[in-house]
Amino acid sequence: MAKILPCHALRANFLFSQLCKIITSLESYGAQIVAVVNNNNRVNESVFSKSTAIDQSRPWTLESPFDSSMALFLLYDSPLNKDHSQQLGL
């Protein structure tokens, strides 16, 4: 966890700009950001729709705002429902 943002009503544009600032700042100090976790909330989905996928066939690989040649992986922190479990053979 890099930063906690207290807020009453979070907007996608604000969250996207904060996410880019945090990633850029950390990577400028030598950290390598590998992934961003999303809880599948509507606002989070809007944030990631503003990001650029490196490969359109792999929408979970996003361009790093620090270095566009680097990939960030989009991970979901959501429980699997029965359909997802069956698709994965679990």
PyMOL Python script that loads the backbone (N, CA, C, O; Angstrom):
from pymol import cmd

cmd.read_pdbstr("""\
ATOM      1  N   MET A   1       0.843  -1.159   0.000  1.00  0.00           N
ATOM      2  CA  MET A   1       0.000   0.000   0.000  1.00  0.00           C
ATOM      3  C   MET A   1       0.894   1.228   0.000  1.00  0.00           C
ATOM      4  O   MET A   1       1.826   1.334   0.797  1.00  0.00           O
ATOM      5  N   ALA A   2       0.600   2.144  -0.895  1.00  0.00           N
ATOM      6  CA  ALA A   2       1.420   3.344  -1.026  1.00  0.00           C
ATOM      7  C   ALA A   2       0.763   4.573  -0.417  1.00  0.00           C
ATOM      8  O   ALA A   2       1.454   5.448   0.104  1.00  0.00           O
ATOM      9  N   LYS A   3      -0.561   4.651  -0.475  1.00  0.00           N
ATOM     10  CA  LYS A   3      -1.232   5.854  -0.002  1.00  0.00           C
ATOM     11  C   LYS A   3      -2.696   5.552   0.279  1.00  0.00           C
ATOM     12  O   LYS A   3      -3.337   4.789  -0.444  1.00  0.00           O
ATOM     13  N   ILE A   4      -3.213   6.157   1.331  1.00  0.00           N
ATOM     14  CA  ILE A   4      -4.638   6.060   1.640  1.00  0.00           C
ATOM     15  C   ILE A   4      -5.233   7.449   1.428  1.00  0.00           C
ATOM     16  O   ILE A   4      -4.731   8.445   1.950  1.00  0.00           O
ATOM     17  N   LEU A   5      -6.307   7.493   0.655  1.00  0.00           N
ATOM     18  CA  LEU A   5      -6.961   8.767   0.362  1.00  0.00           C
ATOM     19  C   LEU A   5      -8.316   8.826   1.049  1.00  0.00           C
ATOM     20  O   LEU A   5      -9.260   8.180   0.593  1.00  0.00           O
ATOM     21  N   PRO A   6      -8.435   9.584   2.135  1.00  0.00           N
ATOM     22  CA  PRO A   6      -9.762   9.719   2.738  1.00  0.00           C
ATOM     23  C   PRO A   6     -10.646  10.584   1.832  1.00  0.00           C
ATOM     24  O   PRO A   6     -10.213  11.627   1.342  1.00  0.00           O
ATOM     25  N   CYS A   7     -11.862  10.150   1.620  1.00  0.00           N
ATOM     26  CA  CYS A   7     -12.746  10.915   0.758  1.00  0.00           C
ATOM     27  C   CYS A   7     -14.192  10.567   1.060  1.00  0.00           C
ATOM     28  O   CYS A   7     -14.503   9.506   1.601  1.00  0.00           O
ATOM     29  N   HIS A   8     -15.051  11.484   0.697  1.00  0.00           N
ATOM     30  CA  HIS A   8     -16.482  11.267   0.870  1.00  0.00           C
ATOM     31  C   HIS A   8     -17.085  10.677  -0.400  1.00  0.00           C
ATOM     32  O   HIS A   8     -17.841   9.708  -0.351  1.00  0.00           O
ATOM     33  N   ALA A   9     -16.744  11.267  -1.514  1.00  0.00           N
ATOM     34  CA  ALA A   9     -17.260  10.807  -2.813  1.00  0.00           C
ATOM     35  C   ALA A   9     -16.115  10.830  -3.816  1.00  0.00           C
ATOM     36  O   ALA A   9     -15.712  11.891  -4.293  1.00  0.00           O
ATOM     37  N   LEU A  10     -15.606   9.666  -4.123  1.00  0.00           N
ATOM     38  CA  LEU A  10     -14.455   9.548  -4.997  1.00  0.00           C
ATOM     39  C   LEU A  10     -14.888   9.576  -6.455  1.00  0.00           C
ATOM     40  O   LEU A  10     -15.848   8.912  -6.846  1.00  0.00           O
ATOM     41  N   ARG A  11     -14.171  10.350  -7.246  1.00  0.00           N
ATOM     42  CA  ARG A  11     -14.436  10.449  -8.677  1.00  0.00           C
ATOM     43  C   ARG A  11     -13.287   9.785  -9.440  1.00  0.00           C
ATOM     44  O   ARG A  11     -12.137   9.817  -9.000  1.00  0.00           O
ATOM     45  N   ALA A  12     -13.607   9.194 -10.570  1.00  0.00           N
ATOM     46  CA  ALA A  12     -12.619   8.447 -11.362  1.00  0.00           C
ATOM     47  C   ALA A  12     -11.467   9.331 -11.832  1.00  0.00           C
ATOM     48  O   ALA A  12     -10.315   8.902 -11.786  1.00  0.00           O
ATOM     49  N   ASN A  13     -11.748  10.549 -12.280  1.00  0.00           N
ATOM     50  CA  ASN A  13     -10.676  11.430 -12.761  1.00  0.00           C
ATOM     51  C   ASN A  13      -9.673  11.734 -11.662  1.00  0.00           C
ATOM     52  O   ASN A  13      -8.464  11.716 -11.895  1.00  0.00           O
ATOM     53  N   PHE A  14     -10.174  12.013 -10.465  1.00  0.00           N
ATOM     54  CA  PHE A  14      -9.286  12.303  -9.335  1.00  0.00           C
ATOM     55  C   PHE A  14      -8.468  11.067  -8.969  1.00  0.00           C
ATOM     56  O   PHE A  14      -7.257  11.166  -8.771  1.00  0.00           O
ATOM     57  N   LEU A  15      -9.108   9.917  -8.879  1.00  0.00           N
ATOM     58  CA  LEU A  15      -8.408   8.694  -8.516  1.00  0.00           C
ATOM     59  C   LEU A  15      -7.356   8.334  -9.574  1.00  0.00           C
ATOM     60  O   LEU A  15      -6.257   7.904  -9.224  1.00  0.00           O
ATOM     61  N   PHE A  16      -7.676   8.502 -10.842  1.00  0.00           N
ATOM     62  CA  PHE A  16      -6.724   8.220 -11.916  1.00  0.00           C
ATOM     63  C   PHE A  16      -5.499   9.121 -11.794  1.00  0.00           C
ATOM     64  O   PHE A  16      -4.370   8.643 -11.906  1.00  0.00           O
ATOM     65  N   SER A  17      -5.705  10.414 -11.567  1.00  0.00           N
ATOM     66  CA  SER A  17      -4.566  11.335 -11.453  1.00  0.00           C
ATOM     67  C   SER A  17      -3.712  11.001 -10.227  1.00  0.00           C
ATOM     68  O   SER A  17      -2.485  11.078 -10.293  1.00  0.00           O
ATOM     69  N   GLN A  18      -4.345  10.632  -9.112  1.00  0.00           N
ATOM     70  CA  GLN A  18      -3.599  10.252  -7.912  1.00  0.00           C
ATOM     71  C   GLN A  18      -2.801   8.973  -8.139  1.00  0.00           C
ATOM     72  O   GLN A  18      -1.649   8.878  -7.716  1.00  0.00           O
ATOM     73  N   LEU A  19      -3.399   8.001  -8.799  1.00  0.00           N
ATOM     74  CA  LEU A  19      -2.726   6.740  -9.091  1.00  0.00           C
ATOM     75  C   LEU A  19      -1.493   6.991  -9.964  1.00  0.00           C
ATOM     76  O   LEU A  19      -0.427   6.434  -9.702  1.00  0.00           O
ATOM     77  N   CYS A  20      -1.631   7.819 -10.991  1.00  0.00           N
ATOM     78  CA  CYS A  20      -0.501   8.142 -11.862  1.00  0.00           C
ATOM     79  C   CYS A  20       0.601   8.862 -11.089  1.00  0.00           C
ATOM     80  O   CYS A  20       1.781   8.567 -11.283  1.00  0.00           O
ATOM     81  N   LYS A  21       0.235   9.801 -10.218  1.00  0.00           N
ATOM     82  CA  LYS A  21       1.228  10.522  -9.409  1.00  0.00           C
ATOM     83  C   LYS A  21       1.986   9.577  -8.481  1.00  0.00           C
ATOM     84  O   LYS A  21       3.206   9.676  -8.357  1.00  0.00           O
ATOM     85  N   ILE A  22       1.273   8.668  -7.835  1.00  0.00           N
ATOM     86  CA  ILE A  22       1.900   7.731  -6.901  1.00  0.00           C
ATOM     87  C   ILE A  22       2.858   6.803  -7.645  1.00  0.00           C
ATOM     88  O   ILE A  22       3.992   6.607  -7.209  1.00  0.00           O
ATOM     89  N   ILE A  23       2.416   6.237  -8.754  1.00  0.00           N
ATOM     90  CA  ILE A  23       3.257   5.321  -9.523  1.00  0.00           C
ATOM     91  C   ILE A  23       4.496   6.045 -10.034  1.00  0.00           C
ATOM     92  O   ILE A  23       5.607   5.528  -9.916  1.00  0.00           O
ATOM     93  N   THR A  24       4.320   7.228 -10.598  1.00  0.00           N
ATOM     94  CA  THR A  24       5.440   8.008 -11.134  1.00  0.00           C
ATOM     95  C   THR A  24       6.422   8.368 -10.035  1.00  0.00           C
ATOM     96  O   THR A  24       7.633   8.262 -10.228  1.00  0.00           O
ATOM     97  N   SER A  25       5.922   8.789  -8.894  1.00  0.00           N
ATOM     98  CA  SER A  25       6.786   9.157  -7.776  1.00  0.00           C
ATOM     99  C   SER A  25       7.593   7.966  -7.276  1.00  0.00           C
ATOM    100  O   SER A  25       8.809   8.066  -7.111  1.00  0.00           O
ATOM    101  N   LEU A  26       6.929   6.847  -7.035  1.00  0.00           N
ATOM    102  CA  LEU A  26       7.624   5.660  -6.538  1.00  0.00           C
ATOM    103  C   LEU A  26       8.661   5.153  -7.532  1.00  0.00           C
ATOM    104  O   LEU A  26       9.773   4.799  -7.142  1.00  0.00           O
ATOM    105  N   GLU A  27       8.305   5.116  -8.810  1.00  0.00           N
ATOM    106  CA  GLU A  27       9.241   4.618  -9.809  1.00  0.00           C
ATOM    107  C   GLU A  27      10.404   5.578 -10.035  1.00  0.00           C
ATOM    108  O   GLU A  27      11.499   5.143 -10.392  1.00  0.00           O
ATOM    109  N   SER A  28      10.186   6.870  -9.833  1.00  0.00           N
ATOM    110  CA  SER A  28      11.293   7.821  -9.981  1.00  0.00           C
ATOM    111  C   SER A  28      12.334   7.640  -8.876  1.00  0.00           C
ATOM    112  O   SER A  28      13.482   8.053  -9.036  1.00  0.00           O
ATOM    113  N   TYR A  29      11.942   7.026  -7.757  1.00  0.00           N
ATOM    114  CA  TYR A  29      12.868   6.723  -6.667  1.00  0.00           C
ATOM    115  C   TYR A  29      13.451   5.312  -6.771  1.00  0.00           C
ATOM    116  O   TYR A  29      14.162   4.864  -5.871  1.00  0.00           O
ATOM    117  N   GLY A  30      13.152   4.621  -7.858  1.00  0.00           N
ATOM    118  CA  GLY A  30      13.745   3.315  -8.087  1.00  0.00           C
ATOM    119  C   GLY A  30      12.856   2.126  -7.803  1.00  0.00           C
ATOM    120  O   GLY A  30      13.263   0.988  -8.039  1.00  0.00           O
ATOM    121  N   ALA A  31      11.656   2.352  -7.303  1.00  0.00           N
ATOM    122  CA  ALA A  31      10.733   1.239  -7.067  1.00  0.00           C
ATOM    123  C   ALA A  31      10.217   0.733  -8.408  1.00  0.00           C
ATOM    124  O   ALA A  31      10.087   1.500  -9.362  1.00  0.00           O
ATOM    125  N   GLN A  32       9.929  -0.537  -8.472  1.00  0.00           N
ATOM    126  CA  GLN A  32       9.332  -1.095  -9.688  1.00  0.00           C
ATOM    127  C   GLN A  32       7.926  -1.559  -9.347  1.00  0.00           C
ATOM    128  O   GLN A  32       7.746  -2.545  -8.633  1.00  0.00           O
ATOM    129  N   ILE A  33       6.937  -0.850  -9.854  1.00  0.00           N
ATOM    130  CA  ILE A  33       5.545  -1.197  -9.617  1.00  0.00           C
ATOM    131  C   ILE A  33       5.174  -2.282 -10.624  1.00  0.00           C
ATOM    132  O   ILE A  33       5.349  -2.110 -11.831  1.00  0.00           O
ATOM    133  N   VAL A  34       4.664  -3.388 -10.118  1.00  0.00           N
ATOM    134  CA  VAL A  34       4.351  -4.528 -10.962  1.00  0.00           C
ATOM    135  C   VAL A  34       2.853  -4.640 -11.234  1.00  0.00           C
ATOM    136  O   VAL A  34       2.441  -5.012 -12.332  1.00  0.00           O
ATOM    137  N   ALA A  35       2.039  -4.315 -10.220  1.00  0.00           N
ATOM    138  CA  ALA A  35       0.597  -4.519 -10.357  1.00  0.00           C
ATOM    139  C   ALA A  35      -0.183  -3.488  -9.557  1.00  0.00           C
ATOM    140  O   ALA A  35       0.317  -2.891  -8.603  1.00  0.00           O
ATOM    141  N   VAL A  36      -1.413  -3.305  -9.978  1.00  0.00           N
ATOM    142  CA  VAL A  36      -2.371  -2.467  -9.257  1.00  0.00           C
ATOM    143  C   VAL A  36      -3.586  -3.349  -8.984  1.00  0.00           C
ATOM    144  O   VAL A  36      -4.072  -4.047  -9.874  1.00  0.00           O
ATOM    145  N   VAL A  37      -4.069  -3.309  -7.741  1.00  0.00           N
ATOM    146  CA  VAL A  37      -5.197  -4.152  -7.340  1.00  0.00           C
ATOM    147  C   VAL A  37      -6.486  -3.345  -7.414  1.00  0.00           C
ATOM    148  O   VAL A  37      -6.545  -2.196  -6.976  1.00  0.00           O
ATOM    149  N   ASN A  38      -7.497  -3.957  -7.967  1.00  0.00           N
ATOM    150  CA  ASN A  38      -8.812  -3.344  -8.165  1.00  0.00           C
ATOM    151  C   ASN A  38      -9.855  -4.222  -7.492  1.00  0.00           C
ATOM    152  O   ASN A  38      -9.809  -5.444  -7.631  1.00  0.00           O
ATOM    153  N   ASN A  39     -10.785  -3.630  -6.772  1.00  0.00           N
ATOM    154  CA  ASN A  39     -11.826  -4.431  -6.130  1.00  0.00           C
ATOM    155  C   ASN A  39     -13.108  -4.504  -6.946  1.00  0.00           C
ATOM    156  O   ASN A  39     -14.162  -4.861  -6.420  1.00  0.00           O
ATOM    157  N   ASN A  40     -13.021  -4.167  -8.230  1.00  0.00           N
ATOM    158  CA  ASN A  40     -14.142  -4.278  -9.156  1.00  0.00           C
ATOM    159  C   ASN A  40     -15.273  -3.293  -8.861  1.00  0.00           C
ATOM    160  O   ASN A  40     -16.405  -3.494  -9.300  1.00  0.00           O
ATOM    161  N   ASN A  41     -14.965  -2.234  -8.121  1.00  0.00           N
ATOM    162  CA  ASN A  41     -15.925  -1.172  -7.856  1.00  0.00           C
ATOM    163  C   ASN A  41     -16.129  -0.359  -9.132  1.00  0.00           C
ATOM    164  O   ASN A  41     -15.222  -0.267  -9.958  1.00  0.00           O
ATOM    165  N   ARG A  42     -17.296   0.224  -9.296  1.00  0.00           N
ATOM    166  CA  ARG A  42     -17.631   0.997 -10.499  1.00  0.00           C
ATOM    167  C   ARG A  42     -16.637   2.134 -10.740  1.00  0.00           C
ATOM    168  O   ARG A  42     -16.228   2.359 -11.879  1.00  0.00           O
ATOM    169  N   VAL A  43     -16.246   2.851  -9.690  1.00  0.00           N
ATOM    170  CA  VAL A  43     -15.281   3.951  -9.843  1.00  0.00           C
ATOM    171  C   VAL A  43     -13.929   3.405 -10.290  1.00  0.00           C
ATOM    172  O   VAL A  43     -13.289   3.983 -11.168  1.00  0.00           O
ATOM    173  N   ASN A  44     -13.491   2.298  -9.696  1.00  0.00           N
ATOM    174  CA  ASN A  44     -12.213   1.697 -10.088  1.00  0.00           C
ATOM    175  C   ASN A  44     -12.237   1.250 -11.539  1.00  0.00           C
ATOM    176  O   ASN A  44     -11.258   1.432 -12.262  1.00  0.00           O
ATOM    177  N   GLU A  45     -13.335   0.674 -11.965  1.00  0.00           N
ATOM    178  CA  GLU A  45     -13.459   0.266 -13.364  1.00  0.00           C
ATOM    179  C   GLU A  45     -13.312   1.476 -14.283  1.00  0.00           C
ATOM    180  O   GLU A  45     -12.675   1.384 -15.332  1.00  0.00           O
ATOM    181  N   SER A  46     -13.892   2.600 -13.898  1.00  0.00           N
ATOM    182  CA  SER A  46     -13.773   3.827 -14.697  1.00  0.00           C
ATOM    183  C   SER A  46     -12.329   4.309 -14.749  1.00  0.00           C
ATOM    184  O   SER A  46     -11.866   4.788 -15.784  1.00  0.00           O
ATOM    185  N   VAL A  47     -11.619   4.181 -13.627  1.00  0.00           N
ATOM    186  CA  VAL A  47     -10.211   4.575 -13.584  1.00  0.00           C
ATOM    187  C   VAL A  47      -9.405   3.756 -14.582  1.00  0.00           C
ATOM    188  O   VAL A  47      -8.633   4.309 -15.365  1.00  0.00           O
ATOM    189  N   PHE A  48      -9.583   2.447 -14.554  1.00  0.00           N
ATOM    190  CA  PHE A  48      -8.777   1.596 -15.416  1.00  0.00           C
ATOM    191  C   PHE A  48      -9.198   1.685 -16.877  1.00  0.00           C
ATOM    192  O   PHE A  48      -8.416   1.343 -17.765  1.00  0.00           O
ATOM    193  N   SER A  49     -10.406   2.133 -17.136  1.00  0.00           N
ATOM    194  CA  SER A  49     -10.799   2.343 -18.532  1.00  0.00           C
ATOM    195  C   SER A  49     -10.079   3.563 -19.112  1.00  0.00           C
ATOM    196  O   SER A  49      -9.998   3.703 -20.332  1.00  0.00           O
ATOM    197  N   LYS A  50      -9.556   4.446 -18.258  1.00  0.00           N
ATOM    198  CA  LYS A  50      -8.783   5.606 -18.700  1.00  0.00           C
ATOM    199  C   LYS A  50      -7.337   5.235 -19.015  1.00  0.00           C
ATOM    200  O   LYS A  50      -6.627   5.992 -19.677  1.00  0.00           O
ATOM    201  N   SER A  51      -6.904   4.071 -18.541  1.00  0.00           N
ATOM    202  CA  SER A  51      -5.543   3.606 -18.780  1.00  0.00           C
ATOM    203  C   SER A  51      -5.438   3.004 -20.167  1.00  0.00           C
ATOM    204  O   SER A  51      -6.441   2.622 -20.770  1.00  0.00           O
ATOM    205  N   THR A  52      -4.218   2.922 -20.665  1.00  0.00           N
ATOM    206  CA  THR A  52      -3.979   2.365 -21.989  1.00  0.00           C
ATOM    207  C   THR A  52      -3.469   0.939 -21.858  1.00  0.00           C
ATOM    208  O   THR A  52      -2.472   0.691 -21.179  1.00  0.00           O
ATOM    209  N   ALA A  53      -4.143   0.013 -22.501  1.00  0.00           N
ATOM    210  CA  ALA A  53      -3.678  -1.373 -22.514  1.00  0.00           C
ATOM    211  C   ALA A  53      -2.498  -1.472 -23.477  1.00  0.00           C
ATOM    212  O   ALA A  53      -2.547  -0.933 -24.582  1.00  0.00           O
ATOM    213  N   ILE A  54      -1.439  -2.163 -23.055  1.00  0.00           N
ATOM    214  CA  ILE A  54      -0.276  -2.355 -23.921  1.00  0.00           C
ATOM    215  C   ILE A  54      -0.652  -3.204 -25.122  1.00  0.00           C
ATOM    216  O   ILE A  54      -0.190  -2.963 -26.237  1.00  0.00           O
ATOM    217  N   ASP A  55      -1.484  -4.187 -24.887  1.00  0.00           N
ATOM    218  CA  ASP A  55      -1.925  -5.109 -25.940  1.00  0.00           C
ATOM    219  C   ASP A  55      -3.439  -5.248 -25.784  1.00  0.00           C
ATOM    220  O   ASP A  55      -3.915  -5.694 -24.740  1.00  0.00           O
ATOM    221  N   GLN A  56      -4.191  -4.876 -26.804  1.00  0.00           N
ATOM    222  CA  GLN A  56      -5.656  -4.898 -26.706  1.00  0.00           C
ATOM    223  C   GLN A  56      -6.208  -6.297 -26.443  1.00  0.00           C
ATOM    224  O   GLN A  56      -7.307  -6.435 -25.905  1.00  0.00           O
ATOM    225  N   SER A  57      -5.462  -7.327 -26.813  1.00  0.00           N
ATOM    226  CA  SER A  57      -5.928  -8.688 -26.532  1.00  0.00           C
ATOM    227  C   SER A  57      -5.654  -9.089 -25.083  1.00  0.00           C
ATOM    228  O   SER A  57      -6.119 -10.133 -24.627  1.00  0.00           O
ATOM    229  N   ARG A  58      -4.906  -8.266 -24.369  1.00  0.00           N
ATOM    230  CA  ARG A  58      -4.614  -8.486 -22.939  1.00  0.00           C
ATOM    231  C   ARG A  58      -4.944  -7.215 -22.162  1.00  0.00           C
ATOM    232  O   ARG A  58      -4.031  -6.488 -21.769  1.00  0.00           O
ATOM    233  N   PRO A  59      -6.219  -6.930 -21.933  1.00  0.00           N
ATOM    234  CA  PRO A  59      -6.606  -5.672 -21.285  1.00  0.00           C
ATOM    235  C   PRO A  59      -6.139  -5.551 -19.839  1.00  0.00           C
ATOM    236  O   PRO A  59      -6.272  -4.482 -19.244  1.00  0.00           O
ATOM    237  N   TRP A  60      -5.598  -6.616 -19.264  1.00  0.00           N
ATOM    238  CA  TRP A  60      -5.092  -6.568 -17.883  1.00  0.00           C
ATOM    239  C   TRP A  60      -3.638  -6.102 -17.822  1.00  0.00           C
ATOM    240  O   TRP A  60      -3.072  -6.011 -16.733  1.00  0.00           O
ATOM    241  N   THR A  61      -3.018  -5.803 -18.975  1.00  0.00           N
ATOM    242  CA  THR A  61      -1.667  -5.247 -18.996  1.00  0.00           C
ATOM    243  C   THR A  61      -1.757  -3.789 -19.411  1.00  0.00           C
ATOM    244  O   THR A  61      -2.098  -3.476 -20.552  1.00  0.00           O
ATOM    245  N   LEU A  62      -1.451  -2.903 -18.480  1.00  0.00           N
ATOM    246  CA  LEU A  62      -1.595  -1.474 -18.705  1.00  0.00           C
ATOM    247  C   LEU A  62      -0.233  -0.812 -18.836  1.00  0.00           C
ATOM    248  O   LEU A  62       0.755  -1.306 -18.291  1.00  0.00           O
ATOM    249  N   GLU A  63      -0.174   0.304 -19.556  1.00  0.00           N
ATOM    250  CA  GLU A  63       1.047   1.096 -19.658  1.00  0.00           C
ATOM    251  C   GLU A  63       1.333   1.757 -18.324  1.00  0.00           C
ATOM    252  O   GLU A  63       0.425   2.278 -17.675  1.00  0.00           O
ATOM    253  N   SER A  64       2.582   1.736 -17.917  1.00  0.00           N
ATOM    254  CA  SER A  64       2.984   2.468 -16.720  1.00  0.00           C
ATOM    255  C   SER A  64       2.979   3.961 -17.046  1.00  0.00           C
ATOM    256  O   SER A  64       3.458   4.342 -18.114  1.00  0.00           O
ATOM    257  N   PRO A  65       2.457   4.816 -16.172  1.00  0.00           N
ATOM    258  CA  PRO A  65       2.502   6.258 -16.432  1.00  0.00           C
ATOM    259  C   PRO A  65       3.926   6.810 -16.353  1.00  0.00           C
ATOM    260  O   PRO A  65       4.192   7.909 -16.838  1.00  0.00           O
ATOM    261  N   PHE A  66       4.841   6.051 -15.743  1.00  0.00           N
ATOM    262  CA  PHE A  66       6.242   6.468 -15.622  1.00  0.00           C
ATOM    263  C   PHE A  66       7.034   6.117 -16.876  1.00  0.00           C
ATOM    264  O   PHE A  66       7.847   6.913 -17.346  1.00  0.00           O
ATOM    265  N   ASP A  67       6.795   4.923 -17.418  1.00  0.00           N
ATOM    266  CA  ASP A  67       7.525   4.440 -18.600  1.00  0.00           C
ATOM    267  C   ASP A  67       6.549   3.617 -19.432  1.00  0.00           C
ATOM    268  O   ASP A  67       6.187   2.505 -19.048  1.00  0.00           O
ATOM    269  N   SER A  68       6.126   4.156 -20.561  1.00  0.00           N
ATOM    270  CA  SER A  68       5.085   3.509 -21.363  1.00  0.00           C
ATOM    271  C   SER A  68       5.518   2.164 -21.946  1.00  0.00           C
ATOM    272  O   SER A  68       4.679   1.411 -22.440  1.00  0.00           O
ATOM    273  N   SER A  69       6.815   1.853 -21.895  1.00  0.00           N
ATOM    274  CA  SER A  69       7.259   0.546 -22.381  1.00  0.00           C
ATOM    275  C   SER A  69       7.139  -0.529 -21.305  1.00  0.00           C
ATOM    276  O   SER A  69       7.309  -1.715 -21.588  1.00  0.00           O
ATOM    277  N   MET A  70       6.846  -0.117 -20.074  1.00  0.00           N
ATOM    278  CA  MET A  70       6.707  -1.054 -18.952  1.00  0.00           C
ATOM    279  C   MET A  70       5.229  -1.396 -18.743  1.00  0.00           C
ATOM    280  O   MET A  70       4.356  -0.539 -18.881  1.00  0.00           O
ATOM    281  N   ALA A  71       4.968  -2.651 -18.412  1.00  0.00           N
ATOM    282  CA  ALA A  71       3.592  -3.091 -18.173  1.00  0.00           C
ATOM    283  C   ALA A  71       3.273  -3.082 -16.690  1.00  0.00           C
ATOM    284  O   ALA A  71       4.114  -3.416 -15.855  1.00  0.00           O
ATOM    285  N   LEU A  72       2.064  -2.700 -16.382  1.00  0.00           N
ATOM    286  CA  LEU A  72       1.488  -2.857 -15.045  1.00  0.00           C
ATOM    287  C   LEU A  72       0.386  -3.888 -15.190  1.00  0.00           C
ATOM    288  O   LEU A  72      -0.394  -3.837 -16.141  1.00  0.00           O
ATOM    289  N   PHE A  73       0.316  -4.810 -14.269  1.00  0.00           N
ATOM    290  CA  PHE A  73      -0.731  -5.813 -14.319  1.00  0.00           C
ATOM    291  C   PHE A  73      -1.898  -5.370 -13.463  1.00  0.00           C
ATOM    292  O   PHE A  73      -1.710  -4.916 -12.334  1.00  0.00           O
ATOM    293  N   LEU A  74      -3.084  -5.497 -13.987  1.00  0.00           N
ATOM    294  CA  LEU A  74      -4.309  -5.159 -13.278  1.00  0.00           C
ATOM    295  C   LEU A  74      -4.840  -6.422 -12.620  1.00  0.00           C
ATOM    296  O   LEU A  74      -5.189  -7.384 -13.304  1.00  0.00           O
ATOM    297  N   LEU A  75      -4.901  -6.420 -11.296  1.00  0.00           N
ATOM    298  CA  LEU A  75      -5.376  -7.572 -10.539  1.00  0.00           C
ATOM    299  C   LEU A  75      -6.708  -7.238  -9.885  1.00  0.00           C
ATOM    300  O   LEU A  75      -6.955  -6.091  -9.511  1.00  0.00           O
ATOM    301  N   TYR A  76      -7.559  -8.237  -9.751  1.00  0.00           N
ATOM    302  CA  TYR A  76      -8.864  -8.049  -9.124  1.00  0.00           C
ATOM    303  C   TYR A  76      -8.904  -8.743  -7.769  1.00  0.00           C
ATOM    304  O   TYR A  76      -8.551  -9.916  -7.647  1.00  0.00           O
ATOM    305  N   ASP A  77      -9.333  -8.011  -6.768  1.00  0.00           N
ATOM    306  CA  ASP A  77      -9.490  -8.545  -5.426  1.00  0.00           C
ATOM    307  C   ASP A  77     -10.985  -8.741  -5.187  1.00  0.00           C
ATOM    308  O   ASP A  77     -11.603  -8.034  -4.392  1.00  0.00           O
ATOM    309  N   SER A  78     -11.542  -9.709  -5.888  1.00  0.00           N
ATOM    310  CA  SER A  78     -12.975  -9.970  -5.810  1.00  0.00           C
ATOM    311  C   SER A  78     -13.196 -11.462  -5.615  1.00  0.00           C
ATOM    312  O   SER A  78     -12.465 -12.273  -6.183  1.00  0.00           O
ATOM    313  N   PRO A  79     -14.183 -11.831  -4.828  1.00  0.00           N
ATOM    314  CA  PRO A  79     -14.446 -13.257  -4.655  1.00  0.00           C
ATOM    315  C   PRO A  79     -14.943 -13.878  -5.956  1.00  0.00           C
ATOM    316  O   PRO A  79     -15.651 -13.242  -6.736  1.00  0.00           O
ATOM    317  N   LEU A  80     -14.561 -15.114  -6.167  1.00  0.00           N
ATOM    318  CA  LEU A  80     -15.040 -15.836  -7.343  1.00  0.00           C
ATOM    319  C   LEU A  80     -16.470 -16.310  -7.103  1.00  0.00           C
ATOM    320  O   LEU A  80     -16.787 -16.832  -6.034  1.00  0.00           O
ATOM    321  N   ASN A  81     -17.310 -16.129  -8.082  1.00  0.00           N
ATOM    322  CA  ASN A  81     -18.646 -16.690  -7.952  1.00  0.00           C
ATOM    323  C   ASN A  81     -18.624 -18.113  -8.512  1.00  0.00           C
ATOM    324  O   ASN A  81     -17.592 -18.562  -9.011  1.00  0.00           O
ATOM    325  N   LYS A  82     -19.726 -18.812  -8.435  1.00  0.00           N
ATOM    326  CA  LYS A  82     -19.786 -20.213  -8.848  1.00  0.00           C
ATOM    327  C   LYS A  82     -19.409 -20.388 -10.313  1.00  0.00           C
ATOM    328  O   LYS A  82     -18.699 -21.336 -10.651  1.00  0.00           O
ATOM    329  N   ASP A  83     -19.869 -19.489 -11.201  1.00  0.00           N
ATOM    330  CA  ASP A  83     -19.566 -19.589 -12.620  1.00  0.00           C
ATOM    331  C   ASP A  83     -18.067 -19.449 -12.884  1.00  0.00           C
ATOM    332  O   ASP A  83     -17.495 -20.203 -13.671  1.00  0.00           O
ATOM    333  N   HIS A  84     -17.434 -18.470 -12.213  1.00  0.00           N
ATOM    334  CA  HIS A  84     -15.989 -18.293 -12.380  1.00  0.00           C
ATOM    335  C   HIS A  84     -15.230 -19.507 -11.872  1.00  0.00           C
ATOM    336  O   HIS A  84     -14.269 -19.946 -12.503  1.00  0.00           O
ATOM    337  N   SER A  85     -15.643 -20.041 -10.761  1.00  0.00           N
ATOM    338  CA  SER A  85     -14.969 -21.212 -10.175  1.00  0.00           C
ATOM    339  C   SER A  85     -15.029 -22.382 -11.132  1.00  0.00           C
ATOM    340  O   SER A  85     -14.035 -23.083 -11.325  1.00  0.00           O
ATOM    341  N   GLN A  86     -16.197 -22.602 -11.737  1.00  0.00           N
ATOM    342  CA  GLN A  86     -16.344 -23.711 -12.679  1.00  0.00           C
ATOM    343  C   GLN A  86     -15.507 -23.498 -13.923  1.00  0.00           C
ATOM    344  O   GLN A  86     -14.920 -24.449 -14.439  1.00  0.00           O
ATOM    345  N   GLN A  87     -15.439 -22.261 -14.420  1.00  0.00           N
ATOM    346  CA  GLN A  87     -14.627 -21.971 -15.605  1.00  0.00           C
ATOM    347  C   GLN A  87     -13.151 -22.237 -15.353  1.00  0.00           C
ATOM    348  O   GLN A  87     -12.421 -22.641 -16.258  1.00  0.00           O
ATOM    349  N   LEU A  88     -12.713 -22.008 -14.118  1.00  0.00           N
ATOM    350  CA  LEU A  88     -11.308 -22.216 -13.762  1.00  0.00           C
ATOM    351  C   LEU A  88     -11.035 -23.645 -13.302  1.00  0.00           C
ATOM    352  O   LEU A  88      -9.892 -24.000 -13.014  1.00  0.00           O
ATOM    353  N   GLY A  89     -12.080 -24.462 -13.234  1.00  0.00           N
ATOM    354  CA  GLY A  89     -11.914 -25.842 -12.817  1.00  0.00           C
ATOM    355  C   GLY A  89     -11.679 -25.998 -11.319  1.00  0.00           C
ATOM    356  O   GLY A  89     -11.051 -26.962 -10.880  1.00  0.00           O
ATOM    357  N   LEU A  90     -12.182 -25.055 -10.541  1.00  0.00           N
ATOM    358  CA  LEU A  90     -11.994 -25.123  -9.080  1.00  0.00           C
ATOM    359  C   LEU A  90     -13.173 -25.777  -8.383  1.00  0.00           C
ATOM    360  O   LEU A  90     -13.171 -25.910  -7.160  1.00  0.00           O
TER     361      LEU A  90
END
""", "prot")
cmd.dss("prot")
cmd.show_as("cartoon", "prot")
cmd.util.cbc("prot")
cmd.orient("prot")
